[in-house]
């Protein structure tokens, strides 16, 4: 009798598994946010407006906790048996970042200590979890790389992802939307490839971030921010999905390979990468890479007179157009794509700097006009 049960197949189809994980992730996040908002208001845990903030009202900022709960619980419940090892270390890195991010959201951490924490979290993923880049796919004439080079590059890549998502999280819905776009592309590819764990992670991430966007963008009573914790775990997940996608190219059948995959992955996050580099270079020129300010692309556009929603829509639309352009150019040579990437990046940087200089001139003229009137 019991031998008959051994022959029965209780496994769910991939699409149903992913759908179930997504639904669970969405509802956990959706129903936990009002509770978190209530606790934040009771305990006085707010993002207080200051001279480098765009918002003008004190707002709860523990949205990352809700996203983490929705994502982590759904992935643990629907994790396939062959994915437990990767999941254990991925959760280890996420928990490390959540702890670091929540402390920074509530108490504020020294930027240097925070950076050390990012490297430790990335190290858990790369060294213990063995989730790393091992192939450059012919970029700069490089293909397979050694373990040490692979580990160092992968740690730096993950940290760069986290920092970039943290930088771009300045207007409602922007960072979460970019995280969703990347996860959607990767999730579809992982489903077609049959990578159950990464497909579940991708669509659970989309659902958790979608539930967050509902309150962050469209709610007044329960409005909440992603916070450093939420931005950092979104960056970490984006980095892991990117690494798994790129590593999956070399083992794929010909029909599943995507030409020039690294460039397409870069296109998914092009605007936030370029803006992060621009901001870091400006900070280095000023002599302090840890000095924060209102120099990010969204700050500059809002100062120009755009609303937060308009700024987010413009940047998301522009990023999507860039993604499409990289996809259409995927069959061209790596050299051509590299030149295209550099030209596109320079155009973006020059445009943003031009607007920033214009904003500065307007401030000076406005200040001078007030002095004359007085």
C-alpha positions as a Markdown table, in Angstrom:
| # | Residue | x | y | z |
|---|---|---|---|---|
| 1 | Unk | 0.0 | 0.0 | 0.0 |
| 2 | Unk | 2.7 | 2.5 | 1.0 |
| 3 | Unk | 4.8 | 1.5 | -2.0 |
| 4 | Unk | 2.0 | 3.0 | -4.2 |
| 5 | Unk | 2.5 | 6.4 | -2.5 |
| 6 | Unk | 6.2 | 6.3 | -3.4 |
| 7 | Unk | 5.3 | 6.1 | -7.1 |
| 8 | Unk | 2.9 | 9.0 | -7.0 |
| 9 | Unk | 4.3 | 12.4 | -8.2 |
| 10 | Unk | 3.3 | 15.1 | -5.8 |
| 11 | Unk | 5.5 | 17.7 | -7.5 |
| 12 | Unk | 3.9 | 20.9 | -8.8 |
| 13 | Unk | 4.4 | 22.1 | -12.4 |
| 14 | Unk | 7.0 | 24.9 | -12.6 |
| 15 | Unk | 4.5 | 27.6 | -13.6 |
| 16 | Unk | 2.2 | 26.6 | -10.6 |
| 17 | Unk | 5.2 | 26.6 | -8.2 |
| 18 | Unk | 6.3 | 30.0 | -9.3 |
| 19 | Unk | 2.8 | 31.4 | -9.3 |
| 20 | Unk | 2.2 | 30.1 | -5.7 |
| 21 | Unk | 5.4 | 31.6 | -4.5 |
| 22 | Unk | 4.6 | 34.9 | -6.1 |
| 23 | Unk | 1.1 | 35.0 | -4.6 |
| 24 | Unk | 2.4 | 34.2 | -1.1 |
| 25 | Unk | 5.2 | 36.8 | -1.4 |
| 26 | Unk | 2.8 | 39.5 | -2.5 |
| 27 | Unk | 0.3 | 38.8 | 0.3 |
| 28 | Unk | 2.9 | 38.5 | 3.1 |
| 29 | Unk | 4.4 | 41.9 | 2.0 |
| 30 | Unk | 1.0 | 43.5 | 1.4 |
| 31 | Unk | -0.5 | 42.6 | 4.8 |
| 32 | Unk | 2.7 | 43.2 | 6.8 |
| 33 | Unk | 3.2 | 46.8 | 5.6 |
| 34 | Unk | 0.2 | 48.4 | 7.5 |
| 35 | Unk | 1.4 | 46.6 | 10.7 |
| 36 | Unk | 5.0 | 47.9 | 10.2 |
| 37 | Unk | 3.7 | 51.4 | 9.5 |
| 38 | Unk | 1.6 | 51.3 | 12.7 |
| 39 | Unk | 4.6 | 50.1 | 14.8 |
| 40 | Unk | 6.9 | 52.7 | 13.1 |
| 41 | Unk | 4.5 | 55.5 | 14.0 |
| 42 | Unk | 4.1 | 54.2 | 17.6 |
| 43 | Unk | 7.9 | 53.9 | 18.1 |
| 44 | Unk | 8.7 | 57.1 | 16.1 |
| 45 | Unk | 10.8 | 55.3 | 13.5 |
| 46 | Unk | 10.6 | 57.8 | 10.6 |
| 47 | Unk | 12.7 | 59.1 | 7.7 |
| 48 | Unk | 12.9 | 62.8 | 8.8 |
| 49 | Unk | 13.1 | 65.4 | 6.0 |
| 50 | Unk | 16.4 | 67.4 | 5.8 |
| 51 | Unk | 18.4 | 69.4 | 3.2 |
| 52 | Unk | 19.3 | 66.3 | 1.2 |
| 53 | Unk | 15.8 | 64.7 | 1.2 |
| 54 | Unk | 13.2 | 65.2 | -1.4 |
| 55 | Unk | 10.1 | 64.4 | 0.7 |
| 56 | Unk | 8.7 | 67.0 | 3.1 |
| 57 | Unk | 6.9 | 64.7 | 5.6 |
| 58 | Unk | 8.2 | 62.3 | 8.2 |
| 59 | Unk | 7.6 | 58.9 | 6.7 |
| 60 | Unk | 8.0 | 55.3 | 8.1 |
| 61 | Unk | 11.0 | 53.7 | 6.3 |
| 62 | Unk | 11.0 | 50.0 | 7.2 |
| 63 | Unk | 9.4 | 48.8 | 4.0 |
| 64 | Unk | 12.5 | 46.7 | 3.4 |
| 65 | Unk | 11.5 | 44.5 | 6.4 |
| 66 | Unk | 8.1 | 43.7 | 4.7 |
| 67 | Unk | 9.8 | 42.9 | 1.4 |
| 68 | Unk | 12.3 | 40.7 | 3.1 |
| 69 | Unk | 9.6 | 38.7 | 4.9 |
| 70 | Unk | 7.6 | 38.2 | 1.8 |
| 71 | Unk | 10.5 | 37.2 | -0.3 |
| 72 | Unk | 12.3 | 35.0 | 2.3 |
| 73 | Unk | 9.2 | 33.0 | 3.4 |
| 74 | Unk | 7.9 | 32.3 | -0.1 |
| 75 | Unk | 11.3 | 31.2 | -1.3 |
| 76 | Unk | 12.0 | 29.0 | 1.7 |
| 77 | Unk | 8.6 | 27.3 | 1.3 |
| 78 | Unk | 8.8 | 26.7 | -2.4 |
| 79 | Unk | 12.5 | 26.1 | -2.7 |
| 80 | Unk | 13.3 | 22.9 | -4.7 |
| 81 | Unk | 15.3 | 20.2 | -3.0 |
| 82 | Unk | 18.4 | 20.7 | -5.2 |
| 83 | Unk | 18.5 | 24.5 | -4.3 |
| 84 | Unk | 18.9 | 24.3 | -0.5 |
| 85 | Unk | 22.6 | 24.9 | -0.5 |
| 86 | Unk | 22.5 | 28.1 | -2.6 |
| 87 | Unk | 19.5 | 29.3 | -0.7 |
| 88 | Unk | 21.1 | 28.9 | 2.7 |
| 89 | Unk | 24.0 | 31.2 | 1.9 |
| 90 | Unk | 21.8 | 33.6 | 0.0 |
| 91 | Unk | 19.6 | 33.9 | 3.0 |
| 92 | Unk | 22.7 | 34.4 | 5.1 |
| 93 | Unk | 23.7 | 37.3 | 3.0 |
| 94 | Unk | 20.2 | 38.8 | 3.0 |
| 95 | Unk | 19.9 | 38.5 | 6.8 |
| 96 | Unk | 23.3 | 40.2 | 7.2 |
| 97 | Unk | 22.2 | 43.0 | 5.0 |
| 98 | Unk | 18.8 | 43.3 | 6.7 |
| 99 | Unk | 20.5 | 43.6 | 10.1 |
| 100 | Unk | 22.9 | 46.2 | 8.8 |
| 101 | Unk | 20.2 | 48.1 | 6.9 |
| 102 | Unk | 17.7 | 48.1 | 9.8 |
| 103 | Unk | 20.3 | 49.4 | 12.1 |
| 104 | Unk | 21.2 | 52.1 | 9.6 |
| 105 | Unk | 17.6 | 53.0 | 9.1 |
| 106 | Unk | 16.9 | 53.3 | 12.9 |
| 107 | Unk | 20.2 | 54.4 | 14.4 |
| 108 | Unk | 22.4 | 55.5 | 11.4 |
| 109 | Unk | 25.8 | 53.7 | 10.8 |
| 110 | Unk | 29.2 | 55.2 | 10.0 |
| 111 | Unk | 29.5 | 54.9 | 6.1 |
| 112 | Unk | 32.9 | 53.1 | 6.4 |
| 113 | Unk | 31.5 | 50.5 | 8.8 |
| 114 | Unk | 28.5 | 50.1 | 6.5 |
| 115 | Unk | 30.8 | 49.4 | 3.5 |
| 116 | Unk | 32.6 | 46.7 | 5.5 |
| 117 | Unk | 29.2 | 45.1 | 6.2 |
| 118 | Unk | 28.4 | 45.1 | 2.5 |
| 119 | Unk | 31.7 | 43.3 | 1.7 |
| 120 | Unk | 31.0 | 40.7 | 4.4 |
| 121 | Unk | 27.5 | 40.0 | 3.1 |
| 122 | Unk | 28.9 | 39.7 | -0.5 |
| 123 | Unk | 31.6 | 37.4 | 0.8 |
| 124 | Unk | 29.0 | 35.1 | 2.3 |
| 125 | Unk | 27.3 | 34.8 | -1.1 |
| 126 | Unk | 30.5 | 34.4 | -3.2 |
| 127 | Unk | 32.9 | 32.4 | -1.0 |
| 128 | Unk | 30.5 | 30.2 | 1.0 |
| 129 | Unk | 27.6 | 30.1 | -1.5 |
| 130 | Unk | 30.0 | 29.8 | -4.6 |
| 131 | Unk | 27.7 | 32.2 | -6.5 |
| 132 | Unk | 30.2 | 34.1 | -8.7 |
| 133 | Unk | 31.2 | 35.1 | -12.2 |
| 134 | Unk | 33.6 | 32.7 | -13.8 |
| 135 | Unk | 33.5 | 33.8 | -17.4 |
| 136 | Unk | 33.7 | 37.2 | -19.1 |
| 137 | Unk | 32.2 | 35.8 | -22.3 |
| 138 | Unk | 34.9 | 37.4 | -24.5 |
| 139 | Unk | 34.7 | 41.0 | -23.2 |
| 140 | Unk | 38.2 | 42.5 | -23.5 |
| 141 | Unk | 39.2 | 39.2 | -25.0 |
| 142 | Unk | 38.7 | 37.5 | -21.6 |
| 143 | Unk | 36.7 | 34.2 | -21.2 |
| 144 | Unk | 37.3 | 31.9 | -18.2 |
| 145 | Unk | 39.0 | 33.5 | -15.1 |
| 146 | Unk | 40.7 | 31.9 | -12.1 |
| 147 | Unk | 39.1 | 31.4 | -8.7 |
| 148 | Unk | 40.7 | 34.4 | -6.9 |
| 149 | Unk | 40.0 | 36.8 | -9.8 |
| 150 | Unk | 36.4 | 35.4 | -10.0 |
| 151 | Unk | 35.8 | 35.8 | -6.2 |
| 152 | Unk | 37.2 | 39.4 | -6.1 |
| 153 | Unk | 35.3 | 40.5 | -9.1 |
| 154 | Unk | 32.1 | 39.0 | -7.9 |
| 155 | Unk | 32.3 | 40.5 | -4.5 |
| 156 | Unk | 33.0 | 44.0 | -6.0 |
| 157 | Unk | 30.1 | 43.5 | -8.5 |
| 158 | Unk | 27.6 | 42.6 | -5.7 |
| 159 | Unk | 28.7 | 45.6 | -3.6 |
| 160 | Unk | 28.4 | 47.9 | -6.6 |
| 161 | Unk | 24.9 | 46.6 | -7.3 |
| 162 | Unk | 23.9 | 47.2 | -3.6 |
| 163 | Unk | 25.4 | 50.7 | -3.6 |
| 164 | Unk | 23.8 | 51.6 | -6.9 |
| 165 | Unk | 20.3 | 50.6 | -5.8 |
| 166 | Unk | 20.8 | 52.4 | -2.6 |
| 167 | Unk | 21.9 | 55.6 | -4.5 |
| 168 | Unk | 18.9 | 55.5 | -6.9 |
| 169 | Unk | 16.4 | 55.0 | -4.0 |
| 170 | Unk | 15.4 | 58.7 | -3.7 |
| 171 | Unk | 12.0 | 59.1 | -5.3 |
| 172 | Unk | 8.9 | 57.0 | -4.8 |
| 173 | Unk | 8.8 | 53.7 | -6.6 |
| 174 | Unk | 12.0 | 54.1 | -8.7 |
| 175 | Unk | 14.4 | 51.6 | -7.0 |
| 176 | Unk | 11.6 | 49.0 | -6.6 |
| 177 | Unk | 10.5 | 49.4 | -10.2 |
| 178 | Unk | 14.1 | 48.9 | -11.5 |
| 179 | Unk | 14.4 | 45.9 | -9.3 |
| 180 | Unk | 11.1 | 44.5 | -10.8 |
| 181 | Unk | 12.2 | 45.1 | -14.4 |
| 182 | Unk | 15.5 | 43.1 | -13.9 |
| 183 | Unk | 13.8 | 40.3 | -12.0 |
| 184 | Unk | 11.0 | 40.0 | -14.7 |
| 185 | Unk | 13.6 | 39.6 | -17.5 |
| 186 | Unk | 15.6 | 37.1 | -15.5 |
| 187 | Unk | 12.6 | 35.3 | -14.2 |
| 188 | Unk | 11.2 | 34.5 | -17.7 |
| 189 | Unk | 14.6 | 33.3 | -18.8 |
| 190 | Unk | 15.0 | 31.1 | -15.7 |
| 191 | Unk | 11.5 | 29.6 | -16.2 |
| 192 | Unk | 12.3 | 28.8 | -19.9 |
| 193 | Unk | 15.6 | 27.2 | -18.7 |
| 194 | Unk | 14.0 | 25.2 | -15.9 |
| 195 | Unk | 16.0 | 26.8 | -13.1 |
| 196 | Unk | 13.3 | 26.5 | -10.4 |
| 197 | Unk | 15.1 | 28.2 | -7.5 |
| 198 | Unk | 16.0 | 31.3 | -9.5 |
| 199 | Unk | 12.6 | 31.5 | -11.1 |
| 200 | Unk | 11.0 | 31.4 | -7.7 |
| 201 | Unk | 13.4 | 34.1 | -6.3 |
| 202 | Unk | 12.8 | 36.3 | -9.4 |
| 203 | Unk | 9.0 | 36.3 | -9.3 |
| 204 | Unk | 8.8 | 36.4 | -5.5 |
| 205 | Unk | 11.0 | 39.5 | -5.7 |
| 206 | Unk | 8.7 | 41.1 | -8.2 |
| 207 | Unk | 5.6 | 40.3 | -6.1 |
| 208 | Unk | 7.1 | 41.7 | -2.9 |
| 209 | Unk | 8.3 | 44.9 | -4.6 |
| 210 | Unk | 4.9 | 45.3 | -6.3 |
| 211 | Unk | 3.1 | 45.1 | -3.0 |
| 212 | Unk | 5.6 | 47.7 | -1.6 |
| 213 | Unk | 5.0 | 50.0 | -4.6 |
| 214 | Unk | 1.3 | 49.9 | -3.8 |
| 215 | Unk | 1.9 | 51.6 | -0.5 |
| 216 | Unk | 4.9 | 53.7 | -1.4 |
| 217 | Unk | 3.4 | 55.3 | -4.4 |
| 218 | Unk | -0.4 | 55.0 | -4.1 |
| 219 | Unk | -1.1 | 55.3 | -0.4 |
| 220 | Unk | -1.2 | 58.2 | 2.0 |
| 221 | Unk | -2.4 | 56.6 | 5.2 |
| 222 | Unk | 0.1 | 53.7 | 5.0 |
| 223 | Unk | 2.8 | 55.3 | 2.9 |
| 224 | Unk | 6.2 | 53.8 | 3.6 |
| 225 | Unk | 9.8 | 54.0 | 2.2 |
| 226 | Unk | 12.0 | 51.1 | 1.2 |
| 227 | Unk | 14.8 | 52.3 | 3.5 |
| 228 | Unk | 18.4 | 51.3 | 3.3 |
| 229 | Unk | 17.5 | 47.7 | 4.3 |
| 230 | Unk | 15.1 | 47.4 | 1.4 |
| 231 | Unk | 17.3 | 49.0 | -1.2 |
| 232 | Unk | 20.3 | 46.9 | -0.2 |
| 233 | Unk | 18.4 | 43.5 | -0.4 |
| 234 | Unk | 17.0 | 44.6 | -3.7 |
| 235 | Unk | 20.5 | 45.3 | -4.9 |
| 236 | Unk | 21.8 | 41.9 | -3.6 |
| 237 | Unk | 19.0 | 40.0 | -5.3 |
| 238 | Unk | 19.5 | 41.8 | -8.5 |
| 239 | Unk | 23.2 | 41.0 | -8.4 |
| 240 | Unk | 22.6 | 37.3 | -7.6 |
| 241 | Unk | 20.1 | 37.0 | -10.5 |
| 242 | Unk | 22.6 | 38.7 | -12.8 |
| 243 | Unk | 25.4 | 36.3 | -11.8 |
| 244 | Unk | 23.2 | 33.2 | -12.2 |
| 245 | Unk | 22.0 | 34.4 | -15.6 |
| 246 | Unk | 25.5 | 35.0 | -16.9 |
| 247 | Unk | 26.8 | 31.8 | -15.5 |
| 248 | Unk | 23.9 | 29.9 | -17.0 |
| 249 | Unk | 24.8 | 31.0 | -20.5 |
| 250 | Unk | 27.8 | 28.7 | -20.9 |
| 251 | Unk | 25.8 | 25.6 | -19.9 |
| 252 | Unk | 22.7 | 26.4 | -22.0 |
| 253 | Unk | 21.7 | 24.6 | -25.1 |
| 254 | Unk | 22.1 | 26.8 | -28.2 |
| 255 | Unk | 18.4 | 27.8 | -28.2 |
| 256 | Unk | 18.6 | 29.3 | -24.7 |
| 257 | Unk | 21.8 | 31.3 | -25.0 |
| 258 | Unk | 21.5 | 35.1 | -25.4 |
| 259 | Unk | 24.2 | 36.7 | -27.5 |
| 260 | Unk | 26.3 | 39.3 | -25.6 |
| 261 | Unk | 24.5 | 38.5 | -22.4 |
| 262 | Unk | 26.8 | 40.7 | -20.2 |
| 263 | Unk | 25.8 | 43.8 | -22.2 |
| 264 | Unk | 22.1 | 43.0 | -21.9 |
| 265 | Unk | 22.5 | 42.6 | -18.1 |
| 266 | Unk | 24.3 | 45.9 | -18.0 |
| 267 | Unk | 21.5 | 47.5 | -20.0 |
| 268 | Unk | 18.9 | 46.3 | -17.5 |
| 269 | Unk | 20.5 | 48.5 | -14.8 |
| 270 | Unk | 22.2 | 51.0 | -17.1 |
| 271 | Unk | 21.0 | 54.3 | -15.7 |
| 272 | Unk | 21.6 | 53.4 | -12.0 |
| 273 | Unk | 25.1 | 52.1 | -12.9 |
| 274 | Unk | 26.1 | 55.2 | -14.8 |
| 275 | Unk | 24.7 | 57.5 | -12.3 |
| 276 | Unk | 26.4 | 55.7 | -9.4 |
| 277 | Unk | 29.8 | 56.0 | -11.3 |
| 278 | Unk | 29.1 | 59.7 | -12.0 |
| 279 | Unk | 28.3 | 60.4 | -8.3 |
| 280 | Unk | 31.3 | 58.4 | -7.0 |
| 281 | Unk | 33.7 | 60.2 | -9.4 |
| 282 | Unk | 32.3 | 63.6 | -8.3 |
| 283 | Unk | 32.7 | 62.6 | -4.6 |
| 284 | Unk | 36.3 | 61.5 | -5.3 |
| 285 | Unk | 37.0 | 64.8 | -7.0 |
| 286 | Unk | 35.6 | 66.6 | -3.9 |
| 287 | Unk | 37.9 | 64.4 | -1.7 |
| 288 | Unk | 35.3 | 62.4 | 0.2 |
| 289 | Unk | 33.7 | 59.3 | -1.4 |
| 290 | Unk | 31.4 | 58.9 | 1.7 |
| 291 | Unk | 30.0 | 62.4 | 1.5 |
| 292 | Unk | 26.3 | 62.2 | 0.7 |
| 293 | Unk | 24.3 | 65.0 | -1.0 |
| 294 | Unk | 21.6 | 65.8 | -3.5 |
| 295 | Unk | 23.7 | 65.0 | -6.6 |
| 296 | Unk | 21.9 | 61.9 | -7.8 |
| 297 | Unk | 20.1 | 62.0 | -11.1 |
| 298 | Unk | 16.6 | 62.0 | -9.5 |
| 299 | Unk | 17.6 | 64.9 | -7.2 |
| 300 | Unk | 18.7 | 66.9 | -10.2 |
| 301 | Unk | 15.5 | 66.2 | -12.2 |
| 302 | Unk | 13.3 | 67.1 | -9.2 |
| 303 | Unk | 15.3 | 70.3 | -8.6 |
| 304 | Unk | 14.7 | 71.2 | -12.3 |
| 305 | Unk | 10.9 | 71.2 | -11.5 |
| 306 | Unk | 9.7 | 67.7 | -12.2 |
| 307 | Unk | 7.5 | 65.9 | -9.7 |
| 308 | Unk | 8.6 | 62.6 | -8.0 |
| 309 | Unk | 6.2 | 60.6 | -10.2 |
| 310 | Unk | 7.4 | 62.3 | -13.4 |
| 311 | Unk | 11.0 | 61.8 | -12.5 |
| 312 | Unk | 10.4 | 58.1 | -11.8 |
| 313 | Unk | 8.4 | 57.6 | -15.0 |
| 314 | Unk | 11.0 | 59.4 | -17.2 |
| 315 | Unk | 13.9 | 57.4 | -15.7 |
| 316 | Unk | 12.1 | 54.0 | -15.9 |
| 317 | Unk | 11.0 | 54.7 | -19.5 |
| 318 | Unk | 14.5 | 55.8 | -20.5 |
| 319 | Unk | 16.0 | 52.7 | -18.9 |
| 320 | Unk | 13.5 | 50.5 | -20.8 |
| 321 | Unk | 14.4 | 52.1 | -24.1 |
| 322 | Unk | 18.1 | 51.4 | -23.3 |
| 323 | Unk | 17.3 | 47.8 | -22.5 |
| 324 | Unk | 15.5 | 47.4 | -25.9 |
| 325 | Unk | 18.4 | 49.0 | -27.7 |
| 326 | Unk | 20.9 | 46.5 | -26.1 |
| 327 | Unk | 18.5 | 43.6 | -27.0 |
| 328 | Unk | 18.3 | 44.8 | -30.7 |
| 329 | Unk | 22.1 | 45.1 | -30.9 |
| 330 | Unk | 22.8 | 41.8 | -29.2 |
| 331 | Unk | 24.1 | 40.2 | -32.4 |
| 332 | Unk | 26.7 | 42.9 | -33.0 |
| 333 | Unk | 30.4 | 42.5 | -32.0 |
| 334 | Unk | 31.5 | 43.0 | -28.4 |
| 335 | Unk | 33.7 | 46.0 | -29.6 |
| 336 | Unk | 30.7 | 47.7 | -31.1 |
| 337 | Unk | 28.6 | 47.1 | -28.0 |
| 338 | Unk | 31.4 | 48.4 | -25.8 |
| 339 | Unk | 31.7 | 51.6 | -27.9 |
| 340 | Unk | 27.9 | 52.0 | -27.9 |
| 341 | Unk | 27.8 | 51.6 | -24.1 |
| 342 | Unk | 30.6 | 54.2 | -23.6 |
| 343 | Unk | 29.0 | 56.7 | -25.9 |
| 344 | Unk | 25.5 | 56.2 | -24.3 |
| 345 | Unk | 27.0 | 56.6 | -20.8 |
| 346 | Unk | 28.9 | 59.8 | -21.8 |
| 347 | Unk | 25.7 | 61.3 | -23.3 |
| 348 | Unk | 23.8 | 60.5 | -20.1 |
| 349 | Unk | 26.5 | 62.0 | -17.9 |
| 350 | Unk | 26.9 | 65.1 | -20.0 |
| 351 | Unk | 23.1 | 65.7 | -20.1 |
| 352 | Unk | 22.8 | 65.2 | -16.3 |
| 353 | Unk | 25.8 | 67.5 | -15.6 |
| 354 | Unk | 24.4 | 70.1 | -18.0 |
| 355 | Unk | 21.1 | 70.1 | -16.1 |
| 356 | Unk | 22.9 | 70.2 | -12.7 |
| 357 | Unk | 24.9 | 73.3 | -13.8 |
| 358 | Unk | 21.7 | 74.9 | -15.0 |
| 359 | Unk | 20.1 | 74.3 | -11.7 |
| 360 | Unk | 23.1 | 75.8 | -9.9 |
| 361 | Unk | 22.9 | 79.0 | -12.1 |
| 362 | Unk | 19.2 | 79.3 | -11.4 |
| 363 | Unk | 19.8 | 79.1 | -7.6 |
| 364 | Unk | 22.5 | 81.8 | -7.8 |
| 365 | Unk | 20.3 | 84.0 | -9.9 |
| 366 | Unk | 17.4 | 83.5 | -7.6 |
| 367 | Unk | 19.6 | 84.3 | -4.5 |
| 368 | Unk | 21.0 | 87.4 | -6.2 |
| 369 | Unk | 17.6 | 88.6 | -7.2 |
| 370 | Unk | 16.4 | 88.3 | -3.6 |
| 371 | Unk | 19.4 | 90.3 | -2.3 |
| 372 | Unk | 18.7 | 93.1 | -4.8 |
| 373 | Unk | 15.0 | 93.2 | -3.8 |
| 374 | Unk | 15.9 | 93.3 | -0.2 |
